[in-house]
Amino acid sequence: EGEADKRYRPGEGDEVVMDVVMVRATKQKRATSIRLVKPAEKPVLPREQGVACAIKESFGFVRCADREERLFFHFSELQDRGHSPQVNDEFEFCVLTQGQKRTCADIKVLPRGTVTFVTELEG
């Protein structure tokens, strides 16, 4: 086994192995050297597309191509953490529902011109 990845944080359902140590001063047990054995199976969520319509310091809002509402997103949900979102950036994302609120998650930046909006006219 190689060096444990210090940045790994277990997710719900992940199978891990670890060392357990006791802190002498407090008599509390702690997990150390946590290593991923098998990641949890994540459900495959449908992906949607949209365009950034407002950007703030660490979050923004997306105008969705397939629904009327605008959705909140946090920059931490971008797959490319080096990307600085701007108005009119095009995204592909999953929609998560938390209580009454829907948000964008697992956001992929798309090339310009990828997202199209279709307006249905009555008549």
N, CA, C and O atoms as a printed pandas DataFrame, in Angstrom:
     atom_number atom_name residue_name chain_id  residue_number  x_coord  y_coord  z_coord
0              1         N          GLU        A               1    0.840   -1.190    0.000
1              2        CA          GLU        A               1    0.000    0.000    0.000
2              3         C          GLU        A               1    0.878    1.243    0.000
3              4         O          GLU        A               1    1.919    1.282    0.655
4              5         N          GLY        A               2    0.452    2.246   -0.733
5              6        CA          GLY        A               2    1.219    3.485   -0.841
6              7         C          GLY        A               2    0.873    4.467    0.261
7              8         O          GLY        A               2    0.125    4.168    1.191
8              9         N          GLU        A               3    1.434    5.618    0.120
9             10        CA          GLU        A               3    1.187    6.710    1.065
10            11         C          GLU        A               3   -0.294    7.081    1.032
11            12         O          GLU        A               3   -0.866    7.236   -0.047
12            13         N          ALA        A               4   -0.910    7.224    2.183
13            14        CA          ALA        A               4   -2.330    7.599    2.245
14            15         C          ALA        A               4   -2.496    9.019    1.728
15            16         O          ALA        A               4   -1.662    9.884    1.995
16            17         N          ASP        A               5   -3.571    9.260    0.988
17            18        CA          ASP        A               5   -3.863   10.596    0.475
18            19         C          ASP        A               5   -4.421   11.441    1.607
19            20         O          ASP        A               5   -5.517   11.179    2.102
20            21         N          LYS        A               6   -3.670   12.455    2.019
21            22        CA          LYS        A               6   -4.054   13.299    3.167
22            23         C          LYS        A               6   -5.308   14.124    2.865
23            24         O          LYS        A               6   -5.971   14.594    3.789
24            25         N          ARG        A               7   -5.642   14.307    1.579
25            26        CA          ARG        A               7   -6.794   15.122    1.215
26            27         C          ARG        A               7   -8.089   14.322    1.148
27            28         O          ARG        A               7   -9.159   14.915    1.010
28            29         N          TYR        A               8   -8.030   13.008    1.241
29            30        CA          TYR        A               8   -9.236   12.197    1.108
30            31         C          TYR        A               8  -10.162   12.404    2.296
31            32         O          TYR        A               8   -9.737   12.321    3.448
32            33         N          ARG        A               9  -11.413   12.670    2.012
33            34        CA          ARG        A               9  -12.444   12.768    3.048
34            35         C          ARG        A               9  -13.505   11.752    2.698
35            36         O          ARG        A               9  -14.072   11.807    1.607
36            37         N          PRO        A              10  -13.791   10.820    3.601
37            38        CA          PRO        A              10  -14.784    9.789    3.291
38            39         C          PRO        A              10  -16.156   10.395    3.026
39            40         O          PRO        A              10  -16.554   11.375    3.655
40            41         N          GLY        A              11  -16.860    9.796    2.093
41            42        CA          GLY        A              11  -18.228   10.185    1.804
42            43         C          GLY        A              11  -19.178    9.121    2.333
43            44         O          GLY        A              11  -18.764    7.998    2.619
44            45         N          GLU        A              12  -20.434    9.474    2.460
45            46        CA          GLU        A              12  -21.429    8.528    2.957
46            47         C          GLU        A              12  -21.472    7.308    2.051
47            48         O          GLU        A              12  -21.602    7.433    0.833
48            49         N          GLY        A              13  -21.363    6.133    2.648
49            50        CA          GLY        A              13  -21.423    4.897    1.897
50            51         C          GLY        A              13  -20.086    4.387    1.395
51            52         O          GLY        A              13  -20.009    3.263    0.899
52            53         N          ASP        A              14  -19.008    5.197    1.510
53            54        CA          ASP        A              14  -17.681    4.736    1.102
54            55         C          ASP        A              14  -17.222    3.613    2.019
55            56         O          ASP        A              14  -17.501    3.632    3.217
56            57         N          GLU        A              15  -16.523    2.638    1.461
57            58        CA          GLU        A              15  -15.916    1.584    2.263
58            59         C          GLU        A              15  -14.464    1.984    2.477
59            60         O          GLU        A              15  -13.737    2.237    1.517
60            61         N          VAL        A              16  -14.039    2.041    3.753
61            62        CA          VAL        A              16  -12.694    2.511    4.081
62            63         C          VAL        A              16  -12.000    1.558    5.049
63            64         O          VAL        A              16  -12.642    0.744    5.712
64            65         N          VAL        A              17  -10.672    1.676    5.114
65            66        CA          VAL        A              17   -9.892    1.041    6.175
66            67         C          VAL        A              17   -9.148    2.170    6.863
67            68         O          VAL        A              17   -8.839    3.193    6.252
68            69         N          MET        A              18   -8.860    1.969    8.159
69            70        CA          MET        A              18   -8.205    3.031    8.914
70            71         C          MET        A              18   -7.495    2.443   10.115
71            72         O          MET        A              18   -7.746    1.306   10.514
72            73         N          ASP        A              19   -6.608    3.235   10.680
73            74        CA          ASP        A              19   -5.993    2.906   11.953
74            75         C          ASP        A              19   -6.762    3.662   13.024
75            76         O          ASP        A              19   -7.194    4.793   12.800
76            77         N          VAL        A              20   -6.935    3.039   14.191
77            78        CA          VAL        A              20   -7.590    3.704   15.314
78            79         C          VAL        A              20   -6.556    3.872   16.415
79            80         O          VAL        A              20   -5.907    2.910   16.827
80            81         N          VAL        A              21   -6.411    5.108   16.889
81            82        CA          VAL        A              21   -5.447    5.394   17.953
82            83         C          VAL        A              21   -6.180    6.026   19.125
83            84         O          VAL        A              21   -7.243    6.623   18.953
84            85         N          MET        A              22   -5.608    5.893   20.321
85            86        CA          MET        A              22   -6.196    6.531   21.486
86            87         C          MET        A              22   -5.314    7.720   21.871
87            88         O          MET        A              22   -4.098    7.586   22.007
88            89         N          VAL        A              23   -5.939    8.869   22.041
89            90        CA          VAL        A              23   -5.233   10.059   22.490
90            91         C          VAL        A              23   -5.070    9.933   23.997
91            92         O          VAL        A              23   -6.055    9.927   24.736
92            93         N          ARG        A              24   -3.830    9.834   24.447
93            94        CA          ARG        A              24   -3.579    9.575   25.876
94            95         C          ARG        A              24   -4.162   10.638   26.783
95            96         O          ARG        A              24   -4.729   10.324   27.830
96            97         N          ALA        A              25   -4.026   11.898   26.389
97            98        CA          ALA        A              25   -4.466   12.987   27.257
98            99         C          ALA        A              25   -5.981   12.976   27.479
99           100         O          ALA        A              25   -6.448   13.308   28.569
100          101         N          THR        A              26   -6.743   12.601   26.462
101          102        CA          THR        A              26   -8.204   12.672   26.560
102          103         C          THR        A              26   -8.877   11.301   26.615
103          104         O          THR        A              26  -10.071   11.202   26.894
104          105         N          LYS        A              27   -8.109   10.252   26.350
105          106        CA          LYS        A              27   -8.637    8.883   26.306
106          107         C          LYS        A              27   -9.662    8.687   25.181
107          108         O          LYS        A              27  -10.422    7.718   25.193
108          109         N          GLN        A              28   -9.680    9.595   24.224
109          110        CA          GLN        A              28  -10.601    9.469   23.096
110          111         C          GLN        A              28   -9.924    8.709   21.961
111          112         O          GLN        A              28   -8.712    8.803   21.765
112          113         N          LYS        A              29  -10.722    7.961   21.226
113          114        CA          LYS        A              29  -10.214    7.239   20.065
114          115         C          LYS        A              29  -10.374    8.109   18.821
115          116         O          LYS        A              29  -11.346    8.852   18.682
116          117         N          ARG        A              30   -9.390    7.998   17.917
117          118        CA          ARG        A              30   -9.398    8.756   16.664
118          119         C          ARG        A              30   -9.055    7.852   15.500
119          120         O          ARG        A              30   -8.248    6.931   15.635
120          121         N          ALA        A              31   -9.660    8.111   14.368
121          122        CA          ALA        A              31   -9.314    7.392   13.140
122          123         C          ALA        A              31   -8.179    8.141   12.451
123          124         O          ALA        A              31   -8.221    9.364   12.319
124          125         N          THR        A              32   -7.163    7.396   12.013
125          126        CA          THR        A              32   -6.054    8.005   11.279
126          127         C          THR        A              32   -5.773    7.154   10.039
127          128         O          THR        A              32   -6.240    6.020    9.928
128          129         N          SER        A              33   -5.017    7.711    9.131
129          130        CA          SER        A              33   -4.623    6.999    7.903
130          131         C          SER        A              33   -5.829    6.360    7.225
131          132         O          SER        A              33   -5.812    5.174    6.897
132          133         N          ILE        A              34   -6.863    7.147    7.021
133          134        CA          ILE        A              34   -8.089    6.643    6.392
134          135         C          ILE        A              34   -7.825    6.442    4.901
135          136         O          ILE        A              34   -7.359    7.346    4.208
136          137         N          ARG        A              35   -8.135    5.229    4.425
137          138        CA          ARG        A              35   -7.884    4.892    3.030
138          139         C          ARG        A              35   -9.158    4.350    2.387
139          140         O          ARG        A              35   -9.870    3.539    2.978
140          141         N          LEU        A              36   -9.429    4.805    1.182
141          142        CA          LEU        A              36  -10.604    4.376    0.439
142          143         C          LEU        A              36  -10.387    2.974   -0.114
143          144         O          LEU        A              36   -9.385    2.711   -0.779
144          145         N          VAL        A              37  -11.328    2.075    0.163
145          146        CA          VAL        A              37  -11.302    0.725   -0.392
146          147         C          VAL        A              37  -12.233    0.670   -1.604
147          148         O          VAL        A              37  -11.858    0.193   -2.675
148          149         N          LYS        A              38  -13.464    1.173   -1.409
149          150        CA          LYS        A              38  -14.446    1.154   -2.489
150          151         C          LYS        A              38  -15.374    2.360   -2.322
151          152         O          LYS        A              38  -16.000    2.518   -1.274
152          153         N          PRO        A              39  -15.467    3.210   -3.351
153          154        CA          PRO        A              39  -16.372    4.356   -3.232
154          155         C          PRO        A              39  -17.830    3.917   -3.254
155          156         O          PRO        A              39  -18.176    2.886   -3.832
156          157         N          ALA        A              40  -18.669    4.708   -2.623
157          158        CA          ALA        A              40  -20.108    4.437   -2.634
158          159         C          ALA        A              40  -20.625    4.560   -4.059
159          160         O          ALA        A              40  -20.144    5.381   -4.841
160          161         N          GLU        A              41  -21.597    3.744   -4.380
161          162        CA          GLU        A              41  -22.221    3.870   -5.687
162          163         C          GLU        A              41  -23.137    5.083   -5.654
163          164         O          GLU        A              41  -24.039    5.183   -4.822
164          165         N          LYS        A              42  -22.887    5.991   -6.568
165          166        CA          LYS        A              42  -23.671    7.216   -6.606
166          167         C          LYS        A              42  -24.764    7.074   -7.660
167          168         O          LYS        A              42  -24.506    6.572   -8.754
168          169         N          PRO        A              43  -25.971    7.507   -7.344
169          170        CA          PRO        A              43  -27.033    7.420   -8.341
170          171         C          PRO        A              43  -26.712    8.343   -9.519
171          172         O          PRO        A              43  -26.136    9.416   -9.341
172          173         N          VAL        A              44  -27.085    7.917  -10.698
173          174        CA          VAL        A              44  -26.867    8.739  -11.888
174          175         C          VAL        A              44  -28.054    9.682  -12.013
175          176         O          VAL        A              44  -29.190    9.253  -12.218
176          177         N          LEU        A              45  -27.774   10.972  -11.888
177          178        CA          LEU        A              45  -28.830   11.976  -11.983
178          179         C          LEU        A              45  -28.867   12.539  -13.397
179          180         O          LEU        A              45  -27.827   12.658  -14.044
180          181         N          PRO        A              46  -30.062   12.889  -13.883
181          182        CA          PRO        A              46  -30.134   13.499  -15.208
182          183         C          PRO        A              46  -29.390   14.831  -15.226
183          184         O          PRO        A              46  -29.327   15.534  -14.218
184          185         N          ARG        A              47  -28.830   15.166  -16.382
185          186        CA          ARG        A              47  -28.073   16.408  -16.521
186          187         C          ARG        A              47  -28.906   17.409  -17.312
187          188         O          ARG        A              47  -29.630   17.051  -18.241
188          189         N          GLU        A              48  -28.785   18.663  -16.919
189          190        CA          GLU        A              48  -29.476   19.751  -17.604
190          191         C          GLU        A              48  -28.445   20.773  -18.046
191          192         O          GLU        A              48  -27.269   20.685  -17.692
192          193         N          GLN        A              49  -28.902   21.744  -18.824
193          194        CA          GLN        A              49  -28.011   22.800  -19.295
194          195         C          GLN        A              49  -28.602   24.155  -18.977
195          196         O          GLN        A              49  -29.809   24.296  -18.784
196          197         N          GLY        A              50  -27.717   25.164  -18.925
197          198        CA          GLY        A              50  -28.165   26.518  -18.687
198          199         C          GLY        A              50  -27.023   27.500  -18.869
199          200         O          GLY        A              50  -25.892   27.120  -19.169
200          201         N          VAL        A              51  -27.347   28.772  -18.681
201          202        CA          VAL        A              51  -26.392   29.866  -18.869
202          203         C          VAL        A              51  -26.364   30.721  -17.609
203          204         O          VAL        A              51  -27.412   31.049  -17.053
204          205         N          ALA        A              52  -25.167   31.078  -17.160
205          206        CA          ALA        A              52  -25.039   31.934  -15.983
206          207         C          ALA        A              52  -25.665   33.296  -16.285
207          208         O          ALA        A              52  -25.305   33.952  -17.262
208          209         N          CYS        A              53  -26.609   33.712  -15.430
209          210        CA          CYS        A              53  -27.282   34.994  -15.653
210          211         C          CYS        A              53  -26.928   36.028  -14.592
211          212         O          CYS        A              53  -27.219   37.212  -14.760
212          213         N          ALA        A              54  -26.299   35.591  -13.494
213          214        CA          ALA        A              54  -25.846   36.522  -12.452
214          215         C          ALA        A              54  -24.701   35.855  -11.701
215          216         O          ALA        A              54  -24.760   34.667  -11.387
216          217         N          ILE        A              55  -23.659   36.634  -11.418
217          218        CA          ILE        A              55  -22.494   36.132  -10.700
218          219         C          ILE        A              55  -22.193   37.072   -9.537
219          220         O          ILE        A              55  -22.135   38.290   -9.702
220          221         N          LYS        A              56  -22.004   36.488   -8.367
221          222        CA          LYS        A              56  -21.617   37.245   -7.174
222          223         C          LYS        A              56  -20.223   36.791   -6.756
223          224         O          LYS        A              56  -19.500   36.215   -7.569
224          225         N          GLU        A              57  -19.828   37.036   -5.501
225          226        CA          GLU        A              57  -18.469   36.730   -5.052
226          227         C          GLU        A              57  -18.130   35.241   -5.084
227          228         O          GLU        A              57  -17.055   34.867   -5.552
228          229         N          SER        A              58  -19.032   34.384   -4.595
229          230        CA          SER        A              58  -18.741   32.952   -4.548
230          231         C          SER        A              58  -19.918   32.096   -5.015
231          232         O          SER        A              58  -19.924   30.879   -4.827
232          233         N          PHE        A              59  -20.905   32.740   -5.622
233          234        CA          PHE        A              59  -22.079   32.011   -6.101
234          235         C          PHE        A              59  -22.689   32.743   -7.275
235          236         O          PHE        A              59  -22.274   33.849   -7.623
236          237         N          GLY        A              60  -23.685   32.107   -7.886
237          238        CA          GLY        A              60  -24.354   32.732   -9.011
238          239         C          GLY        A              60  -25.697   32.090   -9.258
239          240         O          GLY        A              60  -26.167   31.268   -8.472
240          241         N          PHE        A              61  -26.318   32.483  -10.383
241          242        CA          PHE        A              61  -27.611   31.940  -10.777
242          243         C          PHE        A              61  -27.564   31.555  -12.246
243          244         O          PHE        A              61  -26.935   32.224  -13.066
244          245         N          VAL        A              62  -28.251   30.453  -12.558
245          246        CA          VAL        A              62  -28.264   29.909  -13.911
246          247         C          VAL        A              62  -29.670   29.994  -14.480
247          248         O          VAL        A              62  -30.639   29.612  -13.824
248          249         N          ARG        A              63  -29.776   30.495  -15.703
249          250        CA          ARG        A              63  -31.034   30.438  -16.455
250          251         C          ARG        A              63  -31.046   29.082  -17.133
251          252         O          ARG        A              63  -30.177   28.788  -17.955
252          253         N          CYS        A              64  -32.024   28.254  -16.795
253          254        CA          CYS        A              64  -32.087   26.879  -17.296
254          255         C          CYS        A              64  -32.681   26.830  -18.699
255          256         O          CYS        A              64  -33.565   27.613  -19.048
256          257         N          ALA        A              65  -32.173   25.889  -19.496
257          258        CA          ALA        A              65  -32.682   25.717  -20.858
258          259         C          ALA        A              65  -34.017   24.983  -20.865
259          260         O          ALA        A              65  -34.832   25.200  -21.761
260          261         N          ASP        A              66  -34.255   24.120  -19.882
261          262        CA          ASP        A              66  -35.441   23.262  -19.903
262          263         C          ASP        A              66  -36.483   23.556  -18.837
263          264         O          ASP        A              66  -37.449   22.805  -18.704
264          265         N          ARG        A              67  -36.316   24.611  -18.089
265          266        CA          ARG        A              67  -37.304   24.971  -17.063
266          267         C          ARG        A              67  -37.300   26.486  -16.909
267          268         O          ARG        A              67  -36.314   27.146  -17.239
268          269         N          GLU        A              68  -38.381   27.022  -16.417
269          270        CA          GLU        A              68  -38.540   28.470  -16.311
270          271         C          GLU        A              68  -37.711   29.095  -15.193
271          272         O          GLU        A              68  -37.331   30.262  -15.283
272          273         N          GLU        A              69  -37.431   28.330  -14.147
273          274        CA          GLU        A              69  -36.778   28.923  -12.978
274          275         C          GLU        A              69  -35.284   29.142  -13.182
275          276         O          GLU        A              69  -34.638   28.494  -14.005
276          277         N          ARG        A              70  -34.766   30.080  -12.399
277          278        CA          ARG        A              70  -33.335   30.304  -12.334
278          279         C          ARG        A              70  -32.838   29.574  -11.093
279          280         O          ARG        A              70  -33.469   29.638  -10.038
280          281         N          LEU        A              71  -31.705   28.878  -11.217
281          282        CA          LEU        A              71  -31.203   28.066  -10.112
282          283         C          LEU        A              71  -29.926   28.648   -9.530
283          284         O          LEU        A              71  -29.076   29.169  -10.252
284          285         N          PHE        A              72  -29.809   28.550   -8.215
285          286        CA          PHE        A              72  -28.619   28.957   -7.477
286          287         C          PHE        A              72  -27.500   27.951   -7.714
287          288         O          PHE        A              72  -27.758   26.756   -7.854
288          289         N          PHE        A              73  -26.259   28.431   -7.760
289          290        CA          PHE        A              73  -25.109   27.526   -7.722
290          291         C          PHE        A              73  -23.983   28.170   -6.928
291          292         O          PHE        A              73  -23.836   29.392   -6.919
292          293         N          HIS        A              74  -23.192   27.339   -6.263
293          294        CA          HIS        A              74  -22.012   27.795   -5.532
294          295         C          HIS        A              74  -20.791   27.392   -6.337
295          296         O          HIS        A              74  -20.769   26.318   -6.939
296          297         N          PHE        A              75  -19.770   28.246   -6.353
297          298        CA          PHE        A              75  -18.569   27.982   -7.154
298          299         C          PHE        A              75  -17.927   26.647   -6.793
299          300         O          PHE        A              75  -17.266   26.041   -7.636
300          301         N          SER        A              76  -18.106   26.174   -5.559
301          302        CA          SER        A              76  -17.502   24.904   -5.141
302          303         C          SER        A              76  -18.076   23.714   -5.905
303          304         O          SER        A              76  -17.497   22.628   -5.871
304          305         N          GLU        A              77  -19.210   23.898   -6.597
305          306        CA          GLU        A              77  -19.818   22.818   -7.378
306          307         C          GLU        A              77  -19.239   22.693   -8.783
307          308         O          GLU        A              77  -19.598   21.774   -9.519
308          309         N          LEU        A              78  -18.338   23.613   -9.166
309          310        CA          LEU        A              78  -17.713   23.539  -10.493
310          311         C          LEU        A              78  -16.713   22.391  -10.541
311          312         O          LEU        A              78  -15.885   22.245   -9.643
312          313         N          GLN        A              79  -16.791   21.576  -11.593
313          314        CA          GLN        A              79  -15.816   20.498  -11.761
314          315         C          GLN        A              79  -14.421   21.079  -11.961
315          316         O          GLN        A              79  -13.447   20.546  -11.429
316          317         N          ASP        A              80  -14.315   22.171  -12.726
317          318        CA          ASP        A              80  -13.039   22.848  -12.960
318          319         C          ASP        A              80  -12.893   23.948  -11.913
319          320         O          ASP        A              80  -13.390   25.059  -12.098
320          321         N          ARG        A              81  -12.207   23.633  -10.812
321          322        CA          ARG        A              81  -12.091   24.591   -9.693
322          323         C          ARG        A              81  -11.291   25.829  -10.070
323          324         O          ARG        A              81  -11.366   26.845   -9.378
324          325         N          GLY        A              82  -10.527   25.761  -11.153
325          326        CA          GLY        A              82   -9.738   26.915  -11.589
326          327         C          GLY        A              82  -10.535   27.903  -12.427
327          328         O          GLY        A              82  -10.050   28.994  -12.728
328          329         N          HIS        A              83  -11.757   27.531  -12.807
329          330        CA          HIS        A              83  -12.579   28.396  -13.656
330          331         C          HIS        A              83  -13.225   29.499  -12.828
331          332         O          HIS        A              83  -13.781   29.235  -11.762
332          333         N          SER        A              84  -13.152   30.734  -13.317
333          334        CA          SER        A              84  -13.827   31.867  -12.673
334          335         C          SER        A              84  -15.100   32.156  -13.458
335          336         O          SER        A              84  -15.037   32.713  -14.554
336          337         N          PRO        A              85  -16.248   31.785  -12.914
337          338        CA          PRO        A              85  -17.501   31.951  -13.658
338          339         C          PRO        A              85  -17.793   33.403  -14.021
339          340         O          PRO        A              85  -17.498   34.332  -13.270
340          341         N          GLN        A              86  -18.380   33.559  -15.195
341          342        CA          GLN        A              86  -18.782   34.874  -15.688
342          343         C          GLN        A              86  -20.193   34.778  -16.251
343          344         O          GLN        A              86  -20.651   33.695  -16.617
344          345         N          VAL        A              87  -20.878   35.911  -16.319
345          346        CA          VAL        A              87  -22.203   35.950  -16.921
346          347         C          VAL        A              87  -22.076   35.451  -18.357
347          348         O          VAL        A              87  -21.125   35.793  -19.060
348          349         N          ASN        A              88  -23.033   34.649  -18.782
349          350        CA          ASN        A              88  -23.113   34.023  -20.104
350          351         C          ASN        A              88  -22.266   32.762  -20.246
351          352         O          ASN        A              88  -22.243   32.169  -21.324
352          353         N          ASP        A              89  -21.565   32.331  -19.186
353          354        CA          ASP        A              89  -20.910   31.017  -19.231
354          355         C          ASP        A              89  -22.000   29.965  -19.395
355          356         O          ASP        A              89  -23.094   30.097  -18.846
356          357         N          GLU        A              90  -21.690   28.924  -20.151
357          358        CA          GLU        A              90  -22.658   27.848  -20.381
358          359         C          GLU        A              90  -22.253   26.633  -19.551
359          360         O          GLU        A              90  -21.077   26.275  -19.487
360          361         N          PHE        A              91  -23.247   26.003  -18.916
361          362        CA          PHE        A              91  -22.997   24.907  -17.988
362          363         C          PHE        A              91  -23.876   23.698  -18.275
363          364         O          PHE        A              91  -24.955   23.810  -18.857
364          365         N          GLU        A              92  -23.381   22.538  -17.850
365          366        CA          GLU        A              92  -24.169   21.314  -17.745
366          367         C          GLU        A              92  -24.103   20.919  -16.274
367          368         O          GLU        A              92  -23.040   21.017  -15.661
368          369         N          PHE        A              93  -25.218   20.473  -15.696
369          370        CA          PHE        A              93  -25.261   20.247  -14.253
370          371         C          PHE        A              93  -26.379   19.285  -13.875
371          372         O          PHE        A              93  -27.262   18.988  -14.680
372          373         N          CYS        A              94  -26.327   18.807  -12.643
373          374        CA          CYS        A              94  -27.422   18.057  -12.030
374          375         C          CYS        A              94  -28.207   19.031  -11.168
375          376         O          CYS        A              94  -27.648   19.999  -10.652
376          377         N          VAL        A              95  -29.486   18.779  -11.012
377          378        CA          VAL        A              95  -30.319   19.613  -10.146
378          379         C          VAL        A              95  -30.596   18.838   -8.868
379          380         O          VAL        A              95  -31.137   17.733   -8.903
380          381         N          LEU        A              96  -30.218   19.430   -7.736
381          382        CA          LEU        A              96  -30.494   18.835   -6.432
382          383         C          LEU        A              96  -31.638   19.588   -5.784
383          384         O          LEU        A              96  -31.726   20.811   -5.892
384          385         N          THR        A              97  -32.513   18.858   -5.111
385          386        CA          THR        A              97  -33.614   19.478   -4.390
386          387         C          THR        A              97  -33.361   19.307   -2.904
387          388         O          THR        A              97  -33.202   18.192   -2.407
388          389         N          GLN        A              98  -33.325   20.441   -2.199
389          390        CA          GLN        A              98  -33.123   20.437   -0.747
390          391         C          GLN        A              98  -34.285   21.209   -0.138
391          392         O          GLN        A              98  -34.319   22.439   -0.174
392          393         N          GLY        A              99  -35.233   20.469    0.419
393          394        CA          GLY        A              99  -36.441   21.116    0.930
394          395         C          GLY        A              99  -37.230   21.667   -0.248
395          396         O          GLY        A              99  -37.581   20.927   -1.167
396          397         N          GLN        A             100  -37.505   22.953   -0.219
397          398        CA          GLN        A             100  -38.239   23.607   -1.316
398          399         C          GLN        A             100  -37.298   24.207   -2.363
399          400         O          GLN        A             100  -37.754   24.688   -3.400
400          401         N          LYS        A             101  -35.984   24.182   -2.096
401          402        CA          LYS        A             101  -35.020   24.845   -2.990
402          403         C          LYS        A             101  -34.337   23.848   -3.916
403          404         O          LYS        A             101  -34.015   22.727   -3.521
404          405         N          ARG        A             102  -34.123   24.277   -5.152
405          406        CA          ARG        A             102  -33.363   23.496   -6.120
406          407         C          ARG        A             102  -32.053   24.231   -6.393
407          408         O          ARG        A             102  -32.032   25.457   -6.500
408          409         N          THR        A             103  -30.967   23.477   -6.506
409          410        CA          THR        A             103  -29.668   24.069   -6.786
410          411         C          THR        A             103  -28.937   23.250   -7.847
411          412         O          THR        A             103  -29.266   22.089   -8.088
412          413         N          CYS        A             104  -27.938   23.874   -8.479
413          414        CA          CYS        A             104  -27.092   23.193   -9.461
414          415         C          CYS        A             104  -25.946   22.508   -8.725
415          416         O          CYS        A             104  -25.399   23.053   -7.766
416          417         N          ALA        A             105  -25.586   21.302   -9.185
417          418        CA          ALA        A             105  -24.477   20.562   -8.593
418          419         C          ALA        A             105  -23.675   19.893   -9.704
419          420         O          ALA        A             105  -24.177   19.693  -10.810
420          421         N          ASP        A             106  -22.428   19.551   -9.399
421          422        CA          ASP        A             106  -21.561   18.835  -10.340
422          423         C          ASP        A             106  -21.553   19.556  -11.686
423          424         O          ASP        A             106  -21.915   18.981  -12.712
424          425         N          ILE        A             107  -21.133   20.823  -11.667
425          426        CA          ILE        A             107  -21.260   21.718  -12.818
426          427         C          ILE        A             107  -20.057   21.594  -13.758
427          428         O          ILE        A             107  -18.906   21.735  -13.347
428          429         N          LYS        A             108  -20.357   21.330  -15.016
429          430        CA          LYS        A             108  -19.329   21.251  -16.059
430          431         C          LYS        A             108  -19.466   22.478  -16.950
431          432         O          LYS        A             108  -20.570   22.804  -17.386
432          433         N          VAL        A             109  -18.357   23.161  -17.227
433          434        CA          VAL        A             109  -18.372   24.315  -18.116
434          435         C          VAL        A             109  -18.399   23.797  -19.552
435          436         O          VAL        A             109  -17.623   22.915  -19.920
436          437         N          LEU        A             110  -19.304   24.359  -20.358
437          438        CA          LEU        A             110  -19.458   23.945  -21.750
438          439         C          LEU        A             110  -18.902   25.013  -22.688
439          440         O          LEU        A             110  -18.817   26.183  -22.314
440          441         N          PRO        A             111  -18.527   24.622  -23.896
441          442        CA          PRO        A             111  -18.087   25.617  -24.889
442          443         C          PRO        A             111  -19.235   26.558  -25.243
443          444         O          PRO        A             111  -20.398   26.156  -25.235
444          445         N          ARG        A             112  -18.908   27.802  -25.552
445          446        CA          ARG        A             112  -19.916   28.781  -25.956
446          447         C          ARG        A             112  -20.681   28.272  -27.171
447          448         O          ARG        A             112  -20.097   27.688  -28.084
448          449         N          GLY        A             113  -21.988   28.497  -27.174
449          450        CA          GLY        A             113  -22.823   28.075  -28.296
450          451         C          GLY        A             113  -23.419   26.692  -28.132
451          452         O          GLY        A             113  -24.148   26.224  -29.007
452          453         N          THR        A             114  -23.119   26.028  -27.017
453          454        CA          THR        A             114  -23.646   24.681  -26.785
454          455         C          THR        A             114  -25.103   24.711  -26.344
455          456         O          THR        A             114  -25.912   23.913  -26.819
456          457         N          VAL        A             115  -25.442   25.623  -25.443
457          458        CA          VAL        A             115  -26.783   25.673  -24.852
458          459         C          VAL        A             115  -27.724   26.432  -25.781
459          460         O          VAL        A             115  -27.408   27.526  -26.248
460          461         N          THR        A             116  -28.881   25.834  -26.039
461          462        CA          THR        A             116  -29.905   26.514  -26.844
462          463         C          THR        A             116  -31.195   26.588  -26.037
463          464         O          THR        A             116  -31.514   25.694  -25.252
464          465         N          PHE        A             117  -31.918   27.667  -26.249
465          466        CA          PHE        A             117  -33.196   27.875  -25.577
466          467         C          PHE        A             117  -34.302   27.779  -26.618
467          468         O          PHE        A             117  -34.220   28.387  -27.685
468          469         N          VAL        A             118  -35.335   27.011  -26.297
469          470        CA          VAL        A             118  -36.468   26.851  -27.198
470          471         C          VAL        A             118  -37.672   27.488  -26.533
471          472         O          VAL        A             118  -38.000   27.172  -25.390
472          473         N          THR        A             119  -38.329   28.383  -27.251
473          474        CA          THR        A             119  -39.534   29.028  -26.724
474          475         C          THR        A             119  -40.730   28.506  -27.505
475          476         O          THR        A             119  -40.781   28.607  -28.731
476          477         N          GLU        A             120  -41.688   27.948  -26.779
477          478        CA          GLU        A             120  -42.895   27.452  -27.430
478          479         C          GLU        A             120  -43.921   28.587  -27.510
479          480         O          GLU        A             120  -44.250   29.214  -26.502
480          481         N          LEU        A             121  -44.408   28.834  -28.697
481          482        CA          LEU        A             121  -45.387   29.875  -28.893
482          483         C          LEU        A             121  -46.779   29.266  -28.936
483          484         O          LEU        A             121  -46.992   28.225  -29.559
484          485         N          GLU        A             122  -47.718   29.915  -28.276
485          486        CA          GLU        A             122  -49.095   29.425  -28.297
486          487         C          GLU        A             122  -49.792   29.998  -29.524
487          488         O          GLU        A             122  -49.507   31.118  -29.947
488          489         N          GLY        A             123  -50.700   29.223  -30.087
489          490        CA          GLY        A             123  -51.465   29.800  -31.192
490          491         C          GLY        A             123  -51.654   28.923  -32.323
491          492         O          GLY        A             123  -52.284   29.311  -33.306
